[in-house]
């Protein structure tokens, strides 16, 4: 009695519609190439972990006071927020930091608003003499520099700052860039060195100096005035422009005795106290840390930045003697990983064809070889449609699935080859029966292996492996014809 022949629906459908399969194969190849070219490339995957930080400054207080007066009242209100996974705090001298980590199913905007509402409720329990309200901000783990541009040379920090800010404005105008941070600069500050003896002689306190400077350094809107047929706004601009103006303010006026600030203090214009030094070839250096937007193409962003640098050099925006160096360029490693994937696909096809040539013949070895790039093309189409970036995790998953795909393709082709040569079945029947006998076993074993050993990469591997079965079936159709 003849055994009932098994039937795998996808294979039977493909074998009965050869023309449609040929057209579908060509379309998948074209769409795969297009998707691979246009998929956003990045070194690391975008990490979405809703994390909110609450930071409060309270100068002049010990860690114990910060804990009791600031941290605990805020924590008490934040604990009532839903969806919190972990809550931690750190109380140090003059500063309180609270980190609120939410579950991954909570949106960042919703988490940020909930924490802000909780902090607002806690304000009534906080000290009344806080210099500023607690700062609530979200922490984006995907915002890390993709490129550092270092500017150095025989120039002052003021000159390097001008050049850095010029590049900052141009780079931040790119749609792929989130922000550009400038490091290595010192903030300017006005230093007032008072003479205690002169202050005692004139009966002047530090509060008198503070109030005199604060009252003079103001800008006040004074309404508007009608001049002819137009109305002009009136504004009193008394903000300080230089240290010389600060020296000439009047600190005290009593019984005709006028005391200027320069009589009791020395005013100088300089920089804040230096806490670190940055040097490149023993010269001052200013760095621009470039941060990419989430989901944008790293390679495109890097190319646009290089164009800006080249244009800045040729248009003499940057002087010829300025030394520009690039460090921490993630695009180089990303390009290397993409080259490894492409080389794996090419060498995989060549090696598989050469090895199987001696056992299954040229035609069957070509079928297995062609299954490799077609499987990758389908993976690119699906991954591109899902909005996935081409990062190191996805590349690792594709390369891993590439090796498993070769094994499955060899098993399928060898089974069809056996039925065709040993049992004398026609090409159509051999392809139909050969795939039907082992299709479920191959898919089940592959999915089980991926789920058991690679849970973190499960979806990426299944995308490259399970979807890779479809082009394998299409190649079988080509052989049957």
HELIX and SHEET records of a PDB file:
HELIX    1   1 UNK A    9  UNK A   16  1                                   8    
HELIX    2   2 UNK A   18  UNK A   38  1                                  21    
HELIX    3   3 UNK A   63  UNK A   66  1                                   4    
HELIX    4   4 UNK A   67  UNK A   71  3                                   5    
HELIX    5   5 UNK A   72  UNK A   78  1                                   7    
HELIX    6   6 UNK A  108  UNK A  122  1                                  15    
HELIX    7   7 UNK A  123  UNK A  125  5                                   3    
HELIX    8   8 UNK A  157  UNK A  172  1                                  16    
HELIX    9   9 UNK A  196  UNK A  201  1                                   6    
HELIX   10  10 UNK A  206  UNK A  216  1                                  11    
HELIX   11  11 UNK A  243  UNK A  247  1                                   5    
HELIX   12  12 UNK A  261  UNK A  264  1                                   4    
HELIX   13  13 UNK A  298  UNK A  314  1                                  17    
HELIX   14  14 UNK A  330  UNK A  357  1                                  28    
HELIX   15  15 UNK A  361  UNK A  385  1                                  25    
HELIX   16  16 UNK A  392  UNK A  421  1                                  30    
HELIX   17  17 UNK A  427  UNK A  453  1                                  27    
HELIX   18  18 UNK A  458  UNK A  465  1                                   8    
HELIX   19  19 UNK A  468  UNK A  480  1                                  13    
SHEET    1   A 4 UNK A  84  UNK A  92  0                                        
SHEET    2   A 4 UNK A  95  UNK A 102 -1                                        
SHEET    3   A 4 UNK A  51  UNK A  57 -1                                        
SHEET    4   A 4 UNK A 135  UNK A 138 -1                                        
SHEET    1   B 4 UNK A 177  UNK A 183  0                                        
SHEET    2   B 4 UNK A 283  UNK A 292 -1                                        
SHEET    3   B 4 UNK A 145  UNK A 152 -1                                        
SHEET    4   B 4 UNK A 323  UNK A 327 -1                                        
SHEET    1   C 3 UNK A 177  UNK A 183  0                                        
SHEET    2   C 3 UNK A 283  UNK A 292 -1                                        
SHEET    3   C 3 UNK A 279  UNK A 280 -1                                        
SHEET    1   D 2 UNK A 188  UNK A 194  0                                        
SHEET    2   D 2 UNK A 265  UNK A 271 -1                                        
SHEET    1   E 2 UNK A 219  UNK A 227  0                                        
SHEET    2   E 2 UNK A 230  UNK A 237 -1                                        
SHEET    1   F 2 UNK A 250  UNK A 254  0                                        
SHEET    2   F 2 UNK A 257  UNK A 260 -1                                        
END                                                                             
